Amino acid sequence: MKSPILLAGSLALAFAASLTQTPAHAQATKMDPGKSEFEANCAACHGLSGKGDGPVVPALKNKPTDLTQLAKKNGGVLPVPQLVETIRGEKRIDAHGTADMPAWGRRFRIAAIEHYVDMPYDPEAYVRARILTLVEYINRLQAK
């Protein structure tokens, strides 16, 4: 018969070992906020690949920008300030006309109001974080 101390020690070791192992399903579902934001807000027009081939393209006046070529067209550097202004809706783009590209800054601000209802928050920080998450993901889409 095993002693209670030996049994407790064995159970403690087994529990500790289980904490250090990452389940396979947890590894497969790593969170990618930039990709999630892109898929939810950009992929309909720009496509999942970012090449401007989203499913709503036939309904648009102008073909969306191929986001994978932004750095290449800017000497190998992603034009972050212009990209932020465009996503935010502060920079008018002639190709967008007046309605093709939503002003995401305004939409994100409204989403914050709806989400945080009675909690104090900084709406500008909320909007900036969501836009920078998108910019970081778009940076990963750049053609090499």
MARROTI-488768 format. One record per residue: residue number from 1; x, y, z of N, C-alpha, C in turn. Coordinates in steps of 0.02 Angstrom, whole numbers, plus 50000, padded with zeros to 5 digits. Layout:
BEGIN
+-----+-------+-------+-------+-------+-------+-------+-------+-------+-------+
!  nr !  n_xx !  n_yy !  n_zz ! ca_xx ! ca_yy ! ca_zz !  c_xx !  c_yy !  c_zz !
+-----+-------+-------+-------+-------+-------+-------+-------+-------+-------+
! NUM !     X !     Y !     Z !     X !     Y !     Z !     X !     Y !     Z !
...
+-----+-------+-------+-------+-------+-------+-------+-------+-------+-------+
END
This chain:
BEGIN
+-----+-------+-------+-------+-------+-------+-------+-------+-------+-------+
!  nr !  n_xx !  n_yy !  n_zz ! ca_xx ! ca_yy ! ca_zz !  c_xx !  c_yy !  c_zz !
+-----+-------+-------+-------+-------+-------+-------+-------+-------+-------+
!   1 ! 50042 ! 49941 ! 50000 ! 50000 ! 50000 ! 50000 ! 50044 ! 50062 ! 50000 !
!   2 ! 50027 ! 50111 ! 49958 ! 50067 ! 50172 ! 49953 ! 50049 ! 50218 ! 50011 !
!   3 ! 50098 ! 50255 ! 50032 ! 50085 ! 50303 ! 50086 ! 50048 ! 50363 ! 50058 !
!   4 ! 50008 ! 50398 ! 50100 ! 49972 ! 50456 ! 50077 ! 50018 ! 50512 ! 50053 !
!   5 ! 50077 ! 50518 ! 50083 ! 50125 ! 50570 ! 50063 ! 50151 ! 50555 ! 49993 !
!   6 ! 50167 ! 50493 ! 49979 ! 50192 ! 50474 ! 49913 ! 50137 ! 50484 ! 49860 !
!   7 ! 50076 ! 50465 ! 49876 ! 50021 ! 50475 ! 49830 ! 50008 ! 50549 ! 49817 !
!   8 ! 50008 ! 50590 ! 49868 ! 49998 ! 50662 ! 49860 ! 50054 ! 50693 ! 49819 !
!   9 ! 50115 ! 50670 ! 49832 ! 50173 ! 50696 ! 49793 ! 50167 ! 50678 ! 49720 !
!  10 ! 50146 ! 50617 ! 49705 ! 50138 ! 50595 ! 49636 ! 50084 ! 50636 ! 49600 !
!  11 ! 50028 ! 50648 ! 49635 ! 49974 ! 50688 ! 49606 ! 49997 ! 50759 ! 49594 !
!  12 ! 50035 ! 50787 ! 49639 ! 50060 ! 50855 ! 49631 ! 50106 ! 50860 ! 49571 !
!  13 ! 50151 ! 50811 ! 49562 ! 50196 ! 50811 ! 49505 ! 50157 ! 50804 ! 49439 !
!  14 ! 50107 ! 50760 ! 49438 ! 50067 ! 50751 ! 49378 ! 50030 ! 50816 ! 49361 !
!  15 ! 50003 ! 50850 ! 49412 ! 49968 ! 50913 ! 49400 ! 50015 ! 50966 ! 49374 !
!  16 ! 50074 ! 50972 ! 49404 ! 50123 ! 51021 ! 49382 ! 50145 ! 51008 ! 49310 !
!  17 ! 50154 ! 50945 ! 49292 ! 50174 ! 50927 ! 49224 ! 50119 ! 50946 ! 49174 !
!  18 ! 50056 ! 50938 ! 49195 ! 50002 ! 50955 ! 49149 ! 49998 ! 51030 ! 49136 !
!  19 ! 50020 ! 51071 ! 49184 ! 50018 ! 51143 ! 49175 ! 50071 ! 51167 ! 49126 !
!  20 ! 50125 ! 51131 ! 49118 ! 50179 ! 51153 ! 49074 ! 50169 ! 51132 ! 49002 !
!  21 ! 50121 ! 51088 ! 48989 ! 50109 ! 51065 ! 48922 ! 50052 ! 51105 ! 48891 !
!  22 ! 50062 ! 51130 ! 48830 ! 50011 ! 51167 ! 48795 ! 49971 ! 51119 ! 48753 !
!  23 ! 49905 ! 51115 ! 48763 ! 49865 ! 51070 ! 48722 ! 49870 ! 51088 ! 48648 !
!  24 ! 49865 ! 51039 ! 48605 ! 49871 ! 51049 ! 48533 ! 49818 ! 51098 ! 48507 !
!  25 ! 49757 ! 51094 ! 48533 ! 49705 ! 51139 ! 48508 ! 49718 ! 51211 ! 48528 !
!  26 ! 49751 ! 51222 ! 48585 ! 49768 ! 51290 ! 48606 ! 49821 ! 51320 ! 48561 !
!  27 ! 49868 ! 51280 ! 48539 ! 49920 ! 51304 ! 48493 ! 49890 ! 51321 ! 48425 !
!  28 ! 49841 ! 51283 ! 48403 ! 49812 ! 51293 ! 48338 ! 49767 ! 51355 ! 48335 !
!  29 ! 49743 ! 51379 ! 48392 ! 49697 ! 51435 ! 48392 ! 49728 ! 51497 ! 48424 !
!  30 ! 49790 ! 51511 ! 48407 ! 49822 ! 51571 ! 48433 ! 49786 ! 51633 ! 48407 !
!  31 ! 49780 ! 51682 ! 48450 ! 49744 ! 51742 ! 48431 ! 49787 ! 51787 ! 48387 !
!  32 ! 49758 ! 51814 ! 48336 ! 49792 ! 51862 ! 48292 ! 49745 ! 51921 ! 48282 !
!  33 ! 49748 ! 51971 ! 48328 ! 49701 ! 52027 ! 48324 ! 49702 ! 52065 ! 48258 !
!  34 ! 49761 ! 52074 ! 48229 ! 49766 ! 52110 ! 48166 ! 49730 ! 52073 ! 48110 !
!  35 ! 49740 ! 52008 ! 48107 ! 49707 ! 51968 ! 48056 ! 49632 ! 51968 ! 48067 !
!  36 ! 49610 ! 51962 ! 48129 ! 49538 ! 51963 ! 48144 ! 49507 ! 52030 ! 48124 !
!  37 ! 49541 ! 52084 ! 48140 ! 49517 ! 52152 ! 48123 ! 49513 ! 52159 ! 48047 !
!  38 ! 49564 ! 52135 ! 48012 ! 49566 ! 52140 ! 47939 ! 49510 ! 52100 ! 47908 !
!  39 ! 49501 ! 52037 ! 47931 ! 49449 ! 51995 ! 47903 ! 49380 ! 52024 ! 47915 !
!  40 ! 49370 ! 52055 ! 47973 ! 49304 ! 52083 ! 47989 ! 49289 ! 52148 ! 47953 !
!  41 ! 49341 ! 52189 ! 47938 ! 49328 ! 52256 ! 47913 ! 49357 ! 52271 ! 47844 !
!  42 ! 49404 ! 52232 ! 47820 ! 49438 ! 52250 ! 47758 ! 49432 ! 52198 ! 47702 !
!  43 ! 49427 ! 52135 ! 47721 ! 49430 ! 52081 ! 47673 ! 49373 ! 52081 ! 47622 !
!  44 ! 49315 ! 52109 ! 47640 ! 49260 ! 52110 ! 47592 ! 49280 ! 52147 ! 47528 !
!  45 ! 49319 ! 52200 ! 47535 ! 49341 ! 52237 ! 47477 ! 49412 ! 52218 ! 47455 !
!  46 ! 49458 ! 52215 ! 47502 ! 49528 ! 52203 ! 47485 ! 49545 ! 52129 ! 47479 !
!  47 ! 49500 ! 52085 ! 47497 ! 49512 ! 52013 ! 47492 ! 49553 ! 51988 ! 47551 !
!  48 ! 49548 ! 51923 ! 47565 ! 49585 ! 51894 ! 47620 ! 49660 ! 51901 ! 47611 !
!  49 ! 49682 ! 51902 ! 47548 ! 49753 ! 51909 ! 47533 ! 49776 ! 51982 ! 47533 !
!  50 ! 49728 ! 52029 ! 47532 ! 49745 ! 52100 ! 47530 ! 49758 ! 52126 ! 47460 !
!  51 ! 49746 ! 52085 ! 47409 ! 49763 ! 52105 ! 47340 ! 49708 ! 52144 ! 47305 !
!  52 ! 49654 ! 52161 ! 47340 ! 49601 ! 52200 ! 47309 ! 49551 ! 52157 ! 47272 !
!  53 ! 49545 ! 52094 ! 47293 ! 49502 ! 52047 ! 47257 ! 49446 ! 52019 ! 47302 !
!  54 ! 49419 ! 52061 ! 47344 ! 49366 ! 52040 ! 47390 ! 49301 ! 52026 ! 47353 !
!  55 ! 49255 ! 51992 ! 47387 ! 49192 ! 51972 ! 47354 ! 49145 ! 52029 ! 47335 !
!  56 ! 49153 ! 52089 ! 47364 ! 49108 ! 52144 ! 47346 ! 49136 ! 52188 ! 47290 !
!  57 ! 49194 ! 52172 ! 47264 ! 49227 ! 52213 ! 47212 ! 49181 ! 52228 ! 47153 !
!  58 ! 49142 ! 52180 ! 47128 ! 49099 ! 52196 ! 47071 ! 49048 ! 52252 ! 47085 !
!  59 ! 49031 ! 52262 ! 47147 ! 48982 ! 52314 ! 47164 ! 49014 ! 52383 ! 47175 !
!  60 ! 49080 ! 52387 ! 47175 ! 49114 ! 52450 ! 47188 ! 49127 ! 52490 ! 47125 !
!  61 ! 49131 ! 52556 ! 47133 ! 49146 ! 52600 ! 47076 ! 49218 ! 52591 ! 47053 !
!  62 ! 49263 ! 52582 ! 47101 ! 49335 ! 52576 ! 47086 ! 49363 ! 52514 ! 47120 !
!  63 ! 49412 ! 52483 ! 47087 ! 49444 ! 52424 ! 47116 ! 49483 ! 52445 ! 47178 !
!  64 ! 49477 ! 52408 ! 47233 ! 49514 ! 52424 ! 47294 ! 49590 ! 52417 ! 47283 !
!  65 ! 49627 ! 52454 ! 47322 ! 49700 ! 52453 ! 47320 ! 49726 ! 52384 ! 47337 !
!  66 ! 49779 ! 52363 ! 47301 ! 49815 ! 52302 ! 47318 ! 49860 ! 52320 ! 47377 !
!  67 ! 49839 ! 52301 ! 47436 ! 49876 ! 52320 ! 47497 ! 49943 ! 52285 ! 47503 !
!  68 ! 49954 ! 52232 ! 47464 ! 50018 ! 52197 ! 47468 ! 50075 ! 52235 ! 47434 !
!  69 ! 50058 ! 52287 ! 47396 ! 50108 ! 52324 ! 47357 ! 50124 ! 52393 ! 47386 !
!  70 ! 50096 ! 52410 ! 47444 ! 50105 ! 52477 ! 47472 ! 50179 ! 52494 ! 47485 !
!  71 ! 50215 ! 52449 ! 47517 ! 50286 ! 52462 ! 47531 ! 50326 ! 52465 ! 47467 !
!  72 ! 50313 ! 52418 ! 47422 ! 50350 ! 52415 ! 47358 ! 50342 ! 52481 ! 47319 !
!  73 ! 50282 ! 52509 ! 47320 ! 50269 ! 52572 ! 47285 ! 50297 ! 52633 ! 47322 !
!  74 ! 50322 ! 52621 ! 47383 ! 50349 ! 52676 ! 47424 ! 50422 ! 52664 ! 47443 !
!  75 ! 50460 ! 52638 ! 47395 ! 50532 ! 52628 ! 47406 ! 50548 ! 52576 ! 47458 !
!  76 ! 50504 ! 52527 ! 47468 ! 50516 ! 52473 ! 47515 ! 50495 ! 52488 ! 47587 !
!  77 ! 50463 ! 52546 ! 47597 ! 50443 ! 52566 ! 47665 ! 50367 ! 52574 ! 47666 !
!  78 ! 50335 ! 52541 ! 47714 ! 50263 ! 52548 ! 47720 ! 50247 ! 52620 ! 47741 !
!  79 ! 50204 ! 52655 ! 47704 ! 50188 ! 52725 ! 47720 ! 50137 ! 52729 ! 47777 !
!  80 ! 50161 ! 52717 ! 47837 ! 50118 ! 52711 ! 47896 ! 50075 ! 52773 ! 47907 !
!  81 ! 50103 ! 52834 ! 47907 ! 50059 ! 52893 ! 47920 ! 50002 ! 52899 ! 47870 !
!  82 ! 50016 ! 52888 ! 47806 ! 49963 ! 52892 ! 47756 ! 49912 ! 52836 ! 47764 !
!  83 ! 49937 ! 52778 ! 47782 ! 49893 ! 52721 ! 47792 ! 49846 ! 52733 ! 47851 !
!  84 ! 49873 ! 52759 ! 47905 ! 49832 ! 52776 ! 47964 ! 49779 ! 52828 ! 47946 !
!  85 ! 49799 ! 52880 ! 47910 ! 49752 ! 52932 ! 47890 ! 49696 ! 52904 ! 47846 !
!  86 ! 49715 ! 52859 ! 47801 ! 49666 ! 52830 ! 47755 ! 49616 ! 52786 ! 47793 !
!  87 ! 49641 ! 52743 ! 47837 ! 49597 ! 52699 ! 47875 ! 49551 ! 52741 ! 47920 !
!  88 ! 49580 ! 52791 ! 47951 ! 49542 ! 52834 ! 47997 ! 49488 ! 52873 ! 47961 !
!  89 ! 49499 ! 52887 ! 47897 ! 49451 ! 52925 ! 47858 ! 49469 ! 52998 ! 47854 !
!  90 ! 49530 ! 53016 ! 47873 ! 49552 ! 53086 ! 47872 ! 49581 ! 53107 ! 47805 !
!  91 ! 49602 ! 53058 ! 47765 ! 49633 ! 53073 ! 47700 ! 49585 ! 53052 ! 47645 !
!  92 ! 49566 ! 53101 ! 47605 ! 49521 ! 53085 ! 47549 ! 49563 ! 53055 ! 47492 !
!  93 ! 49538 ! 53001 ! 47466 ! 49572 ! 52967 ! 47410 ! 49525 ! 52971 ! 47350 !
!  94 ! 49548 ! 53002 ! 47297 ! 49506 ! 53012 ! 47238 ! 49477 ! 52946 ! 47213 !
!  95 ! 49518 ! 52894 ! 47215 ! 49494 ! 52829 ! 47190 ! 49436 ! 52802 ! 47232 !
!  96 ! 49432 ! 52824 ! 47295 ! 49377 ! 52801 ! 47338 ! 49313 ! 52839 ! 47324 !
!  97 ! 49317 ! 52893 ! 47287 ! 49257 ! 52933 ! 47276 ! 49233 ! 52958 ! 47344 !
!  98 ! 49170 ! 52955 ! 47355 ! 49144 ! 52980 ! 47419 ! 49121 ! 52925 ! 47466 !
!  99 ! 49110 ! 52864 ! 47441 ! 49081 ! 52815 ! 47486 ! 49112 ! 52746 ! 47485 !
! 100 ! 49159 ! 52731 ! 47440 ! 49186 ! 52663 ! 47437 ! 49225 ! 52643 ! 47499 !
! 101 ! 49268 ! 52686 ! 47524 ! 49309 ! 52669 ! 47582 ! 49277 ! 52699 ! 47645 !
! 102 ! 49254 ! 52657 ! 47690 ! 49224 ! 52683 ! 47752 ! 49275 ! 52721 ! 47794 !
! 103 ! 49252 ! 52769 ! 47831 ! 49294 ! 52804 ! 47879 ! 49294 ! 52762 ! 47943 !
! 104 ! 49344 ! 52718 ! 47949 ! 49345 ! 52671 ! 48005 ! 49355 ! 52705 ! 48072 !
! 105 ! 49389 ! 52762 ! 48074 ! 49398 ! 52797 ! 48137 ! 49331 ! 52813 ! 48168 !
! 106 ! 49285 ! 52838 ! 48130 ! 49218 ! 52854 ! 48155 ! 49181 ! 52791 ! 48176 !
! 107 ! 49185 ! 52739 ! 48136 ! 49151 ! 52676 ! 48152 ! 49180 ! 52644 ! 48215 !
! 108 ! 49246 ! 52647 ! 48223 ! 49278 ! 52619 ! 48283 ! 49257 ! 52659 ! 48345 !
! 109 ! 49251 ! 52725 ! 48337 ! 49231 ! 52768 ! 48393 ! 49160 ! 52750 ! 48415 !
! 110 ! 49116 ! 52739 ! 48368 ! 49047 ! 52720 ! 48383 ! 49046 ! 52651 ! 48417 !
! 111 ! 49087 ! 52605 ! 48393 ! 49091 ! 52539 ! 48424 ! 49115 ! 52544 ! 48496 !
! 112 ! 49161 ! 52590 ! 48510 ! 49185 ! 52599 ! 48579 ! 49130 ! 52624 ! 48623 !
! 113 ! 49091 ! 52671 ! 48599 ! 49035 ! 52699 ! 48638 ! 48986 ! 52643 ! 48655 !
! 114 ! 48972 ! 52600 ! 48605 ! 48925 ! 52546 ! 48617 ! 48953 ! 52493 ! 48664 !
! 115 ! 49018 ! 52482 ! 48660 ! 49050 ! 52430 ! 48701 ! 49061 ! 52452 ! 48774 !
! 116 ! 49083 ! 52513 ! 48784 ! 49103 ! 52536 ! 48850 ! 49047 ! 52571 ! 48888 !
! 117 ! 48989 ! 52579 ! 48859 ! 48931 ! 52612 ! 48887 ! 48944 ! 52653 ! 48950 !
! 118 ! 48949 ! 52622 ! 49009 ! 48956 ! 52659 ! 49071 ! 49026 ! 52658 ! 49101 !
! 119 ! 49074 ! 52632 ! 49064 ! 49143 ! 52628 ! 49091 ! 49185 ! 52685 ! 49063 !
! 120 ! 49229 ! 52712 ! 49104 ! 49273 ! 52765 ! 49078 ! 49324 ! 52734 ! 49029 !
! 121 ! 49337 ! 52768 ! 48975 ! 49386 ! 52745 ! 48925 ! 49408 ! 52805 ! 48885 !
! 122 ! 49463 ! 52796 ! 48849 ! 49490 ! 52849 ! 48806 ! 49472 ! 52830 ! 48734 !
! 123 ! 49423 ! 52863 ! 48704 ! 49402 ! 52843 ! 48636 ! 49458 ! 52848 ! 48585 !
! 124 ! 49501 ! 52897 ! 48591 ! 49556 ! 52904 ! 48543 ! 49605 ! 52846 ! 48549 !
! 125 ! 49620 ! 52824 ! 48609 ! 49665 ! 52767 ! 48619 ! 49634 ! 52704 ! 48590 !
! 126 ! 49569 ! 52696 ! 48599 ! 49533 ! 52638 ! 48573 ! 49537 ! 52637 ! 48496 !
! 127 ! 49523 ! 52693 ! 48465 ! 49524 ! 52697 ! 48392 ! 49596 ! 52687 ! 48366 !
! 128 ! 49644 ! 52720 ! 48398 ! 49714 ! 52714 ! 48377 ! 49738 ! 52641 ! 48382 !
! 129 ! 49720 ! 52607 ! 48436 ! 49741 ! 52537 ! 48445 ! 49713 ! 52493 ! 48390 !
! 130 ! 49650 ! 52501 ! 48373 ! 49620 ! 52460 ! 48320 ! 49652 ! 52475 ! 48252 !
! 131 ! 49666 ! 52538 ! 48238 ! 49697 ! 52556 ! 48175 ! 49768 ! 52530 ! 48171 !
! 132 ! 49806 ! 52538 ! 48225 ! 49876 ! 52513 ! 48224 ! 49879 ! 52437 ! 48220 !
! 133 ! 49829 ! 52404 ! 48247 ! 49826 ! 52331 ! 48240 ! 49817 ! 52313 ! 48166 !
! 134 ! 49775 ! 52350 ! 48131 ! 49765 ! 52340 ! 48059 ! 49829 ! 52354 ! 48020 !
! 135 ! 49862 ! 52410 ! 48037 ! 49923 ! 52429 ! 48002 ! 49977 ! 52376 ! 48011 !
! 136 ! 49983 ! 52349 ! 48071 ! 50033 ! 52296 ! 48084 ! 50017 ! 52235 ! 48041 !
! 137 ! 49954 ! 52217 ! 48035 ! 49936 ! 52159 ! 47994 ! 49950 ! 52174 ! 47920 !
! 138 ! 49932 ! 52233 ! 47897 ! 49944 ! 52251 ! 47827 ! 50019 ! 52250 ! 47813 !
! 139 ! 50060 ! 52268 ! 47862 ! 50133 ! 52263 ! 47854 ! 50153 ! 52191 ! 47841 !
! 140 ! 50121 ! 52144 ! 47874 ! 50138 ! 52073 ! 47863 ! 50116 ! 52048 ! 47795 !
! 141 ! 50068 ! 52083 ! 47763 ! 50045 ! 52062 ! 47697 ! 50090 ! 52086 ! 47640 !
! 142 ! 50138 ! 52129 ! 47655 ! 50179 ! 52159 ! 47603 ! 50218 ! 52107 ! 47563 !
! 143 ! 50217 ! 52116 ! 47496 ! 50255 ! 52073 ! 47451 ! 50329 ! 52081 ! 47465 !
! 144 ! 50363 ! 52026 ! 47463 ! 50436 ! 52027 ! 47475 ! 50474 ! 52035 ! 47411 !
+-----+-------+-------+-------+-------+-------+-------+-------+-------+-------+
END
